[in-house]
Amino acid sequence: MTIEQNIAATRRFIDEGFNKGNLDVCDELVSPDAVENQRGSKPGIEGVKDTIRTLRSWFSDFELTIVDLIASDDTVWFRNRATGVNTGEVMGRPATGRSFDITVMDIVRFADGKMVEHWGVPDQLGMLIQLGLFGRPEPAVAV
């Protein structure tokens, strides 16, 4: 694949997979043996599908917007803006109804037209704080 084809595949993967919830795009664009280097995510096509399902169950309006993207040879680096409103249970905690807006850094490597390796660094702490699921303890009240 050319650099332009890798960029087009990346954009399609984000738009159709993550933003529209079309899991079939994973079968087309992800290698069955894809290596996942993001903590907590599983490898391969089913791992990617699981990530998409999870995010879309936590946030019914989940959206990734590619803000910056650069590519060289077989690798695409991109910075995303992730947004959504918490409408589903997150890590055993009930939905808060709060929104979040974070940065996600991603790197994807391609081989033979498929994504074969992914590195992702989402601002998970920022998301949890914005959702009210993690914060400073309340100060003790004097009685």
C-alpha positions in Angstrom: 0.0 0.0 0.0 1.1 3.6 -0.6 1.2 6.2 2.1 -1.9 7.7 0.7 -3.8 4.4 0.9 -2.6 4.0 4.5 -4.0 7.4 5.4 -7.3 6.7 3.6 -7.6 3.4 5.5 -6.9 5.1 8.8 -9.5 7.8 8.2 -12.0 5.2 7.1 -11.3 3.0 10.1 -11.9 5.9 12.5 -15.0 7.2 10.8 -16.8 3.9 10.0 -15.5 1.8 12.9 -15.4 4.1 15.9 -17.7 6.9 14.9 -20.5 4.9 13.2 -20.0 1.5 15.0 -19.6 -0.4 11.7 -17.6 -3.4 13.0 -17.3 -5.0 9.5 -14.6 -2.4 8.7 -12.4 -4.2 11.2 -12.6 -7.4 9.2 -11.5 -5.4 6.1 -8.7 -3.3 7.6 -7.3 -5.1 10.6 -5.0 -8.2 10.5 -6.3 -11.2 12.5 -2.8 -11.3 14.1 -2.6 -7.5 14.8 -0.5 -6.6 17.8 -2.1 -4.3 20.3 0.2 -2.1 22.4 -2.4 -0.1 24.3 -2.8 -1.1 27.9 -6.1 -3.0 28.5 -6.8 -3.6 24.8 -6.9 -7.1 23.3 -5.0 -8.1 20.0 -6.5 -8.9 16.6 -9.7 -8.1 14.9 -11.9 -9.2 17.8 -9.9 -7.0 20.2 -10.5 -4.0 18.1 -14.2 -4.8 17.8 -14.3 -5.2 21.6 -12.8 -1.8 22.1 -15.3 -0.2 19.7 -18.2 -2.0 21.4 -17.0 -1.0 24.9 -16.6 2.7 24.0 -19.9 2.9 22.3 -21.6 1.2 25.3 -20.1 3.8 27.7 -20.8 6.8 25.4 -23.8 6.5 23.0 -22.5 9.5 21.0 -18.8 8.6 21.1 -16.8 10.3 18.4 -13.1 10.5 17.4 -12.0 13.4 15.3 -8.6 13.3 13.7 -6.9 16.6 14.5 -3.4 16.0 13.1 -2.0 13.1 11.0 1.3 12.3 9.5 2.5 9.2 7.7 5.8 7.7 6.5 6.3 4.4 4.8 4.0 1.9 6.5 3.2 3.9 9.6 0.5 6.5 10.4 0.7 8.8 13.5 -2.4 10.7 14.4 -3.8 12.9 17.2 -7.5 12.5 17.9 -10.1 14.5 19.9 -12.4 12.0 21.7 -15.7 13.3 22.9 -19.0 11.8 24.3 -21.6 11.8 27.0 -21.4 9.0 29.6 -24.7 7.2 29.0 -23.6 3.7 30.1 -21.8 2.0 32.9 -18.1 2.6 33.0 -15.9 0.1 34.8 -18.7 -0.9 37.1 -19.8 2.6 37.9 -23.2 3.9 36.8 -23.6 6.5 34.0 -22.9 10.0 35.1 -24.6 11.9 32.2 -21.4 14.0 32.0 -19.5 14.8 28.9 -15.8 14.4 28.2 -13.3 15.9 25.7 -9.8 14.4 25.7 -6.8 13.9 23.4 -5.8 10.4 22.1 -2.5 9.8 20.4 -2.4 6.8 18.0 0.2 5.1 15.8 -0.8 2.4 13.3 1.5 0.2 11.3 0.3 -1.4 8.0 1.4 -4.5 6.1 -0.3 -6.0 3.0 -3.1 -3.5 3.3 -4.0 -4.3 6.9 -3.3 -2.7 10.2 -0.8 -5.0 11.9 0.2 -3.0 15.0 -1.3 -0.3 17.1 -0.1 2.0 19.9 -2.6 4.2 21.6 -2.4 6.7 24.4 -5.7 8.1 25.5 -6.0 10.6 28.3 -7.9 8.2 30.5 -7.3 10.1 33.7 -8.6 13.3 32.1 -11.7 11.4 31.0 -12.4 9.9 34.4 -12.0 13.3 36.1 -14.3 15.0 33.6 -16.9 12.2 34.1 -16.7 12.7 37.9 -15.4 9.1 38.4 -12.1 10.2 39.8 -11.1 13.3 41.7 -9.8 14.7 44.9 -11.3 13.5 48.1 -13.6 15.9 49.8 -12.0 17.6 52.8 -13.2 16.5 56.2 -15.9 18.7 57.6 -15.4 19.8 61.2 -18.3 18.9 63.4 
